[in-house]
Amino acid sequence: MLSFKKTLVLLAALLLFAVSTTAAPRSDDSSSQEHFDALFDGHKIVNVVDDFLNFWEQARGKKMSRQYKLWKRLVESKHQEYFDRAIYQNATPPERLVMLHQFLIRVPSRINRLREFNKIAEEELRIAIYNFKSRFPFYHQRQDIFIGLSFFLFDGSVRPVGNENGVPDTLCLGAEVLTEYNIEQLQIAFTHEFFHLYHFNYLLNQPTLAQVRTAHIPLIVEGLAVAGAETVYPAMPPTLYLHFTDKQFESQREELAASARKFLELIKAEATPDKYEQWFTDAAPTEVPKRGGYLLGYEVVQRIMAMYTLDQIVRMPPTQLREHVEEQLAAIAAERVLLIETAN
């Protein structure tokens, strides 16, 4: 479905800029890419994969020690802030070496798919931001976007590349993970991350660290991003927005009330990140549903949207968001209790 829309989007974008931009370049000295790049508000797409593929042509078949030297020269040194702040973060030098070693062991099986992904990645990003701005016209790109490598840590993530204060501000894509996605999944993933950038512009404006390091923040942040992707690309299966299998979706729906009770306890107990972040990963312990915070957050957002628009929720401060999250989690948990009592 999105592949059909692609042509329409390209034509619409060209018409839009031809009509609305008074200083638009002449058709004989510009390309459609330049028209689309205006959507990035002066920022650019930084393609780390180009440098990686160049590195791989020189490094494959060589000893690991030689690969490390080539990696440092051909890839990492060219994008040092990206790797320091988005990938290694607080890792020590020995830990960095282990991370790189594990990546170089795993990545060979993805090389061909990385080449294919790299052919379409920039175009799909341009289409995604055009569609996103069509729905959220007040969104402005504030940093470059990295088509990067995540060392298999994430498909897409907003990381603190553009500042030294640890504030998430830059869209970073894990290309080796995204190689497994089809076009529809790519568009949803890109849109999900664009919504994070849009939301963070308001959420992280002036709050204290204590206000954003609480369990309700990732719940509402991820729930809003799921709802945002649905707004841009409506009428798709919920499993696509959530990146769930059908079985995972049905199983977690059945346990939604129990999940609401558990997560509400985390909020009230002022749980630390190591306790609530496991709700947003595939590597969750057995007592926590895998990526369960996404469905739970989405359900909470759907209920809040019965009272407010999505744009109004995005502009709410952390304290107000907490009130709504706690109220809706309590309601979800209570509904299941009432159903059980009625059945008895």
C-alpha positions as CSV (number, residue, x, y, z in Angstrom):
1,M,0.0,0.0,0.0
2,L,2.8,2.4,0.9
3,S,4.7,1.6,-2.3
4,F,1.7,2.8,-4.3
5,K,1.5,6.0,-2.3
6,K,5.2,6.6,-2.9
7,T,4.7,8.0,-6.4
8,L,1.8,10.1,-5.3
9,V,3.8,11.5,-2.4
10,L,6.8,12.4,-4.7
11,L,4.5,14.2,-7.2
12,A,2.7,16.0,-4.4
13,A,5.9,17.2,-2.8
14,L,7.2,18.5,-6.1
15,L,4.0,20.4,-6.7
16,L,3.9,21.7,-3.2
17,F,7.4,23.2,-3.3
18,A,7.0,24.5,-6.9
19,V,3.9,26.5,-5.8
20,S,4.7,27.5,-2.2
21,T,8.5,28.2,-2.3
22,T,9.2,31.6,-3.8
23,A,13.0,31.0,-4.0
24,A,12.6,27.5,-5.3
25,P,15.6,26.5,-7.6
26,R,15.0,26.1,-11.3
27,S,14.1,22.6,-12.5
28,D,17.2,22.4,-14.7
29,D,19.6,22.8,-11.8
30,S,18.0,20.9,-8.9
31,S,16.6,17.5,-8.3
32,S,13.5,16.2,-6.5
33,Q,15.9,15.3,-3.6
34,E,16.6,18.9,-3.0
35,H,12.9,19.7,-2.9
36,F,12.5,17.0,-0.3
37,D,15.5,18.0,1.7
38,A,13.8,21.4,2.4
39,L,11.6,19.3,4.7
40,F,14.6,18.7,7.0
41,D,14.8,22.4,7.9
42,G,18.4,22.8,6.8
43,H,19.6,19.5,8.4
44,K,20.9,16.5,6.5
45,I,20.9,12.7,6.4
46,V,24.2,11.4,7.5
47,N,24.8,7.9,6.0
48,V,27.1,5.9,8.1
49,V,26.3,2.8,6.2
50,D,28.1,4.2,3.1
51,D,31.3,4.3,5.1
52,F,30.7,0.9,6.7
53,L,30.3,-0.8,3.3
54,N,33.5,0.9,2.1
55,F,35.2,-0.4,5.2
56,W,33.8,-3.9,4.7
57,E,35.2,-4.2,1.2
58,Q,38.7,-3.5,2.6
59,A,38.3,-5.5,5.9
60,R,36.6,-8.7,4.9
61,G,38.8,-11.8,5.2
62,K,41.4,-9.9,7.3
63,K,42.5,-10.6,10.8
64,M,40.4,-9.0,13.5
65,S,43.2,-6.8,14.7
66,R,43.4,-5.3,11.2
67,Q,39.7,-4.9,11.0
68,Y,39.7,-2.9,14.2
69,K,42.3,-0.5,12.7
70,L,40.3,-0.1,9.5
71,W,37.1,0.4,11.4
72,K,38.6,3.2,13.5
73,R,40.0,5.0,10.5
74,L,37.2,4.4,7.9
75,V,34.1,4.5,10.0
76,E,34.3,5.5,13.7
77,S,36.6,8.4,13.4
78,K,34.4,10.0,10.8
79,H,31.3,9.8,13.1
80,Q,32.9,9.9,16.5
81,E,30.1,11.8,18.3
82,Y,27.5,9.4,16.9
83,F,29.4,6.3,18.2
84,D,30.4,7.9,21.5
85,R,26.9,9.3,22.4
86,A,24.5,7.0,20.6
87,I,26.2,3.6,20.7
88,Y,29.0,3.3,23.3
89,Q,27.6,5.9,25.7
90,N,29.2,5.3,29.1
91,A,31.1,2.1,28.1
92,T,34.8,1.8,29.0
93,P,37.4,1.3,26.4
94,P,37.5,-2.5,27.0
95,E,33.7,-2.6,26.9
96,R,33.7,-0.7,23.6
97,L,36.1,-3.2,22.1
98,V,33.9,-6.1,23.2
99,M,30.8,-4.4,21.6
100,L,32.7,-3.8,18.4
101,H,34.0,-7.4,18.3
102,Q,30.5,-8.8,18.8
103,F,29.1,-6.6,16.1
104,L,31.8,-7.6,13.6
105,I,31.1,-11.2,14.3
106,R,27.3,-10.9,13.7
107,V,27.2,-8.4,10.8
108,P,28.6,-10.5,7.9
109,S,25.3,-12.3,7.5
110,R,23.6,-8.9,7.0
111,I,26.0,-7.4,4.4
112,N,23.9,-8.2,1.3
113,R,20.7,-6.9,3.0
114,L,22.6,-3.8,4.2
115,R,23.5,-3.0,0.6
116,E,19.9,-3.4,-0.5
117,F,18.6,-1.4,2.5
118,N,21.1,1.4,1.8
119,K,19.7,1.8,-1.7
120,I,16.2,2.8,-0.4
121,A,16.8,4.2,3.1
122,E,17.2,7.9,2.2
123,E,14.2,7.9,-0.1
124,E,12.0,6.2,2.5
125,L,13.1,8.7,5.1
126,R,12.1,11.6,2.8
127,I,8.7,10.0,2.2
128,A,8.3,9.5,6.0
129,I,9.0,13.1,6.9
130,Y,6.8,14.4,4.2
131,N,3.9,12.3,5.4
132,F,4.7,13.2,9.0
133,K,4.7,16.9,8.4
134,S,1.5,16.6,6.4
135,R,-0.2,15.5,9.6
136,F,2.0,17.5,12.1
137,P,2.8,20.7,10.3
138,F,4.4,22.3,13.4
139,Y,7.1,19.7,13.5
140,H,10.6,21.0,12.7
141,Q,13.8,19.0,12.3
142,R,16.4,20.3,14.7
143,Q,19.3,17.9,14.1
144,D,20.8,15.7,11.4
145,I,19.5,12.2,11.0
146,F,21.9,9.2,11.1
147,I,21.4,6.2,8.9
148,G,23.7,4.4,11.3
149,L,24.6,1.1,12.8
150,S,23.4,0.3,16.3
151,F,25.5,-2.8,17.0
152,F,22.1,-4.7,17.0
153,L,20.9,-2.6,20.0
154,F,17.9,-0.9,18.3
155,D,16.1,-0.3,15.0
156,G,15.6,3.4,15.6
157,S,16.2,5.5,18.7
158,V,16.4,9.2,19.6
159,R,19.8,9.6,21.2
160,P,21.8,12.6,22.7
161,V,24.2,13.1,19.8
162,G,23.7,16.9,19.4
163,N,24.5,17.9,23.0
164,E,26.7,17.0,25.9
165,N,23.9,17.0,28.5
166,G,22.4,13.6,27.7
167,V,19.2,15.1,26.3
168,P,17.8,12.9,23.5
169,D,17.7,15.0,20.3
170,T,18.9,13.0,17.3
171,L,17.2,10.3,15.3
172,C,19.6,7.3,14.9
173,L,18.7,4.3,12.8
174,G,20.1,0.9,13.3
175,A,20.4,-0.2,9.7
176,E,21.5,-3.8,10.4
177,V,18.3,-4.3,12.4
178,L,16.1,-2.5,9.8
179,T,17.3,-4.8,7.0
180,E,14.7,-7.3,8.2
181,Y,11.8,-4.8,7.8
182,N,9.5,-4.5,4.8
183,I,8.5,-1.1,3.4
184,E,5.4,-0.8,5.6
185,Q,7.4,-1.6,8.7
186,L,10.1,0.9,7.8
187,Q,7.6,3.7,7.3
188,I,6.0,2.9,10.7
189,A,9.3,2.7,12.4
190,F,10.5,6.0,10.9
191,T,7.2,7.7,11.8
192,H,7.3,6.4,15.4
193,E,10.8,8.0,15.8
194,F,9.7,11.3,14.2
195,F,6.9,11.4,16.7
196,H,9.4,11.0,19.6
197,L,11.3,14.0,18.2
198,Y,8.1,16.0,17.9
199,H,7.0,15.1,21.5
200,F,10.5,15.6,23.1
201,N,10.5,19.2,21.8
202,Y,7.8,19.9,24.3
203,L,8.3,17.3,27.0
204,L,12.0,17.9,27.5
205,N,11.8,21.7,27.2
206,Q,12.1,22.7,30.9
207,P,11.3,19.7,33.2
208,T,13.6,18.6,36.0
209,L,15.5,15.3,35.7
210,A,13.3,13.8,38.5
211,Q,10.2,14.5,36.5
212,V,11.3,12.6,33.4
213,R,13.0,9.7,35.1
214,T,9.8,8.1,36.3
215,A,8.0,5.1,35.0
216,H,5.0,7.0,33.5
217,I,7.3,8.9,31.0
218,P,8.4,6.0,28.8
219,L,4.8,4.5,29.0
220,I,3.2,7.7,27.7
221,V,6.1,8.5,25.3
222,E,5.9,5.1,23.6
223,G,2.1,5.0,23.7
224,L,1.9,8.4,22.0
225,A,4.4,7.4,19.3
226,V,2.3,4.3,18.5
227,A,-0.8,6.5,18.3
228,G,1.1,9.0,16.2
229,A,2.2,6.4,13.6
230,E,-1.5,5.3,13.4
231,T,-2.6,8.9,12.8
232,V,-0.1,9.2,9.9
233,Y,-0.9,5.8,8.4
234,P,-4.4,4.9,9.6
235,A,-6.4,1.7,9.0
236,M,-3.5,-0.7,9.4
237,P,-3.4,-3.7,11.8
238,P,-2.5,-2.8,15.3
239,T,0.3,-5.4,15.3
240,L,2.1,-3.3,12.7
241,Y,2.1,-0.1,14.8
242,L,3.2,-2.1,17.8
243,H,5.7,-4.4,16.0
244,F,4.0,-7.4,17.5
245,T,3.1,-10.8,16.2
246,D,-0.6,-11.7,16.2
247,K,0.0,-14.2,19.0
248,Q,1.9,-11.7,21.1
249,F,-0.8,-9.1,20.6
250,E,-3.7,-11.4,21.6
251,S,-1.8,-12.7,24.6
252,Q,-1.0,-9.3,25.9
253,R,-4.5,-8.0,25.4
254,E,-5.7,-10.8,27.6
255,E,-3.3,-9.8,30.3
256,L,-3.8,-6.0,30.0
257,A,-5.5,-5.6,33.3
258,A,-2.8,-7.5,35.2
259,S,-0.1,-5.5,33.3
260,A,-1.9,-2.2,34.3
261,R,-1.8,-3.2,38.0
262,K,1.9,-4.1,37.8
263,F,2.9,-0.9,36.1
264,L,0.8,1.3,38.3
265,E,2.7,-0.2,41.3
266,L,5.9,0.8,39.6
267,I,4.8,4.4,39.3
268,K,3.5,4.7,42.8
269,A,6.7,3.1,44.2
270,E,8.8,5.6,42.2
271,A,10.6,2.7,40.6
272,T,14.1,3.2,39.2
273,P,14.8,2.9,35.4
274,D,16.2,-0.6,35.7
275,K,12.7,-1.7,37.0
276,Y,10.5,-0.1,34.3
277,E,12.8,0.0,31.3
278,Q,12.5,-3.8,31.0
279,W,8.8,-3.3,29.9
280,F,10.1,-1.8,26.6
281,T,12.5,-4.5,25.5
282,D,12.4,-8.0,23.9
283,A,14.8,-9.2,26.6
284,A,12.2,-8.7,29.4
285,P,12.2,-11.2,32.3
286,T,9.6,-13.9,32.3
287,E,7.3,-12.0,34.7
288,V,7.2,-9.0,32.4
289,P,5.5,-9.1,28.9
290,K,8.0,-8.6,26.1
291,R,7.7,-4.9,25.0
292,G,4.5,-4.9,27.1
293,G,4.9,-1.1,27.7
294,Y,4.0,-0.4,24.1
295,L,0.6,-2.0,24.1
296,L,-0.2,-0.7,27.6
297,G,1.0,2.8,26.8
298,Y,-1.1,2.7,23.6
299,E,-4.2,1.7,25.5
300,V,-3.6,4.5,28.0
301,V,-3.2,7.0,25.2
302,Q,-6.4,5.8,23.4
303,R,-8.3,6.5,26.6
304,I,-6.8,9.9,27.1
305,M,-7.6,10.8,23.5
306,A,-11.3,10.4,24.4
307,M,-10.8,13.7,26.3
308,Y,-8.0,15.5,24.5
309,T,-6.5,15.6,21.0
310,L,-3.2,14.0,20.3
311,D,-1.6,17.5,19.9
312,Q,-3.0,18.6,23.2
313,I,-1.5,15.5,25.0
314,V,1.9,16.1,23.4
315,R,2.0,19.6,25.0
316,M,1.2,18.4,28.5
317,P,3.9,18.7,31.2
318,P,5.2,15.6,33.0
319,T,3.1,16.2,36.1
320,Q,-0.2,16.4,34.2
321,L,0.7,13.3,32.1
322,R,1.3,11.4,35.3
323,E,-2.2,12.2,36.6
324,H,-3.8,10.9,33.4
325,V,-1.6,7.8,33.2
326,E,-2.3,6.8,36.8
327,E,-6.1,7.4,36.3
328,Q,-6.3,5.3,33.1
329,L,-4.1,2.5,34.5
330,A,-6.4,2.2,37.5
331,A,-9.4,2.2,35.2
332,I,-7.9,-0.6,33.0
333,A,-7.1,-2.7,36.1
334,A,-10.6,-2.1,37.6
335,E,-12.5,-3.1,34.5
336,R,-11.0,-6.6,34.6
337,V,-12.0,-6.9,38.3
338,L,-15.5,-5.9,37.5
339,L,-15.8,-8.4,34.7
340,I,-14.6,-11.2,37.0
341,E,-17.1,-10.2,39.6
342,T,-19.9,-10.0,37.1
343,A,-19.1,-13.5,35.8
344,N,-19.3,-14.9,39.3
